[in-house]
Amino acid sequence: MNLPHLAPIRFAKVVLERTENRARVFCEFPSLPTLAMIVEAAAQSFSAFGEDEQPRMGFLVLMKEISLHVNPKENALVMHCEHKGSFGMTSELFFEAYMGAEKIADGTVMIALQEV
């Protein structure tokens, strides 16, 4: 994954699976993640859809219908992401965060990208 983020704020670690508009990304946290950390991990997981090696800085510009269903009990989650569409350098991403088979959180974020 080509992200400019560094530890301890880089949560998205490995793309587990990717299709044209869906991805599963392994995310790891330095402590039990809060909802804000989960949303940031979802935003970072968007980099799974990057086509080139040019790092880009993403800015979270919108969050909607974000829900925390269960408080996480582990430091690692798998993000299921769906790229809903793009307009210029802005993209919409729906995510679901899972701890094993249990859905922890979900929602939609909009990211604006720019080259670093």
Buried (B, 14 or more C-beta within 10 A) or exposed (E): BEBEBEEEEBBBBEBEEEEEEBBBBBBBBEEEBEBEBBBBBBBBBBBBBBEEEEEBEBEBEEBEEBEBEEEBEEBBBBBBBBBEEBEEEBBBBBBBBBBEEEBBBBBBBBBBBEEE
